[in-house]
Amino acid sequence: MWTRQYKKRNTGRYIVPALATLFLGYFGFHAFHGEYGISSKLRLEERKAVLIAELDRKRAIREELEQRVQLLRDGTIEKDMLDEQARRALNLSGPDEITIMRTFAEQN
């Protein structure tokens, strides 16, 4: 019977650590850059701050409009608001008055 002697290779003991390193590297990369990663969280927080600022601005506009509407409700109509709305609807002004027409965007 023939017996062959094999030299022990050192590469076998590096396979498991190499696979573990690749595995951890893959998941580490996606933990930072993935859809739900750390960088995405920072972008979402920045977007949240922008949207909250926009919401506050829209609320202020709505509250201003609600105040103007409250002045026109039944029983509490103020003469100045009534006069302003009537002149705007009829497109009239007195000969000694200066009329400045503003669009809705300019009022905000």
C-alpha positions in Angstrom: 0.0 0.0 0.0 1.2 3.4 -0.9 1.2 6.2 1.7 1.5 9.7 0.7 2.6 12.4 3.2 0.8 15.8 2.8 2.3 19.0 4.1 -0.2 20.8 6.4 -1.4 24.1 4.9 -1.9 27.2 6.9 -4.7 28.5 4.6 -7.4 26.4 6.3 -7.2 28.3 9.5 -7.8 31.7 7.7 -11.0 30.7 6.0 -13.4 31.2 9.0 -12.0 34.5 10.1 -12.0 35.8 6.4 -15.7 34.8 6.0 -16.6 36.4 9.4 -14.8 39.6 8.3 -16.7 39.7 5.0 -20.0 39.0 6.8 -19.4 41.7 9.4 -18.2 44.1 6.8 -21.3 43.6 4.6 -23.7 44.2 7.5 -21.6 47.0 8.9 -21.7 48.9 5.6 -25.5 48.5 5.3 -26.0 49.5 9.0 -24.5 52.9 8.1 -25.5 53.4 4.5 -28.6 51.3 4.2 -32.2 52.5 3.9 -32.7 52.3 7.6 -29.0 53.1 8.5 -27.4 55.9 10.5 -27.0 58.3 7.6 -30.7 57.8 6.6 -31.7 58.7 10.1 -29.8 61.9 10.0 -31.4 62.8 6.6 -34.8 62.0 8.1 -34.2 64.3 11.1 -33.2 67.1 8.8 -36.3 66.6 6.7 -38.4 66.5 9.9 -37.0 69.9 11.0 -37.8 71.4 7.6 -41.3 70.0 7.6 -42.0 71.2 11.2 -40.9 74.8 10.2 -43.2 74.6 7.2 -46.1 73.4 9.4 -45.6 76.2 11.8 -45.6 78.7 8.9 -48.8 77.2 7.5 -50.5 77.2 11.0 -49.7 80.9 11.4 -51.3 81.6 8.0 -54.3 79.6 9.0 -54.7 81.4 12.3 -54.5 84.8 10.5 -57.2 83.7 8.1 -59.3 82.4 10.9 -59.1 85.8 12.7 -60.1 87.6 9.5 -63.1 85.2 9.0 -64.1 85.7 12.7 -64.4 89.4 12.0 -66.9 88.7 9.3 -69.1 86.2 11.2 -72.7 87.0 12.0 -73.2 89.3 15.0 -69.6 90.5 15.1 -69.2 92.1 11.7 -66.8 95.1 12.1 -67.5 98.1 10.0 -63.9 98.3 8.7 -64.0 94.7 7.5 -67.4 95.1 6.0 -66.3 98.2 4.2 -63.1 96.5 2.9 -64.9 93.5 1.6 -67.7 95.5 -0.1 -65.2 97.8 -1.8 -63.2 94.8 -3.0 -66.3 93.0 -4.3 -67.7 96.0 -6.0 -64.3 97.3 -7.1 -65.1 100.9 -5.9 -63.3 103.6 -4.0 -63.9 107.2 -3.3 -62.3 110.0 -5.3 -60.2 111.1 -2.4 -59.0 107.6 -1.5 -55.9 105.7 -2.5 -56.5 102.0 -3.2 -53.7 99.5 -3.0 -54.7 96.0 -4.2 -52.6 93.1 -2.8 -52.7 89.5 -3.9 -53.1 86.7 -1.4 -49.3 85.8 -1.7 -48.3 89.4 -0.8 -50.5 89.4 2.3 -48.5 86.5 3.8 
